Amino acid sequence: MSGETGVVWFLRASEQKLGAVRLVTVDGRISHSSAAELGQFLARQNGHGLRGVVVDLSGVDYINGAGFGEFEKPAARLSGANTGLFLCGLRPAVQAAFDL
């Protein structure tokens, strides 16, 4: 998606199963325009047979409140299946947003 300023706001997500863990790799920016896409991707992650879902955010350079909200439902659903949702690879700007 391209805004009026010419800045491209994209989001890409991929997944791979590594034994009892699913690794989800996210690249791009998580904002109002892409948060729903992330939510749909995370909604497909079920906890059946998994010990955890790890979301690698090292390719994410921006996240806003809409993006934060997309982690809540999957975390609760996975927790009910005794599966953890773990975030890793937060860049300093993204870490600062989570810290706030």
N, C-alpha and C positions, 0 to 999 in steps of 0.2 A: 504494500500500500504506500502511496506517495502523497505527502501533504502539500499544501500550498507553498511551503518553503523549499520544496525539492528534496527534503530529507526522506529517505526510504525507511519505513517502519515495517520490518518483516519479522516473521517468527517461523522457525523450523523446529520440528521435534522428531526425534527418531528413538527407537528402542531396540534393546537386545537383551536376551535372557542369558544370565551368567549363573548357571546352577540354580540356587534357590533365591536369587536376587534378579530383579529386572532393573536395568540401567536405562533411564530416560535422559537423553541429551537434548538440551534446548539451546537454540542460537537465535539471537536477534533482540528485539525489544518487546517487553510485555507491558502493554498500555491498554487503554480503553478499546482501541481498534483491534488488538490481537488477543486480549485476555480470554474471550469466549472460545477462541480456537484452542488455546492451551487447556481450558477447562474441558472441552470435548475430548481432547487427547488423553488427559488424565482420567476422565470418566471411564475410558476403555480399560484402564489398568485394574485388574481384579487381583485379589489377594490369594486366590486358590493355588495352593502348593508353593507359595512364596513366603520367604521370611521377611523380605523387604523390597520396597521400590525406592531406588536412589535416583534423584533428579539432579543431574549435573548442570548447573547454571553458569559454568565458566564462560560460555559463549553469549551470555546475556549482559548487555551494558546499561540497561535501564529497566526499572519496574515501578509501577505506581500502585495505588490502592486497589484498582480493579484487578491487577495481577495477583496481589496478595490474597484476595478473596478466592481465587481459583484453586488455592491449595487447601482450603478448609474442608470442603466436602469430601475430596478424595482421602484426606488424612483421617477423617472420622469413619468413612466407609471401610478403609483398609484396616484401621484399628479394630473395628468390629470383626474382621476376619483374622485377627492376631498377626497382622502384617504391618510393619512400620513404613512410614514415608519419611525419607531422609533427603535433605537438601545439601548439596556440596558445591564447591568451586565458586563461591560468591566473590565477584570482583569487589574492590573497595566501595565503589558507588552503590552497588546493589546491597552489600553488607550494611552500609550506613542506612539505607532505606529500611532494611529489616530491623536494625537496631532502634530506629525511631518508633 
